[in-house]
Amino acid sequence: MTRMTEKVFSEEGAFRSALEYWHTKVCREAEIEDFRVHDFRHTCITNWVNNGANIFVVQTASGHKTLAMLKRYYSVSDEQLQSMV
């Protein structure tokens, strides 16, 4: 089995700097406030789970060592809660 060892975004480096530059620029031009590059991680994880991905696969793919940490990135919608009752 092959495991992913490379991060998509490193802590430092030209790619991350360029990504943050363009993200800031686009948000400023669109007058979007309080939206960080890291918010894409929350969206991705929520979309994976909502589209039926196995939670343990999501945990591994996102690099979270515990389900408790993964839970911080998953957002349950009001519609999901309402469908339970």
Buried (B, 14 or more C-beta within 10 A) or exposed (E): EEEEEEEEBEEEEEEBEEBEEEBEEEBEEEEEEEEEBEEBBBEBBBEBBEEEEEBEEBBBBBEBEEEEEBEEBBEEEEEEEEEEE
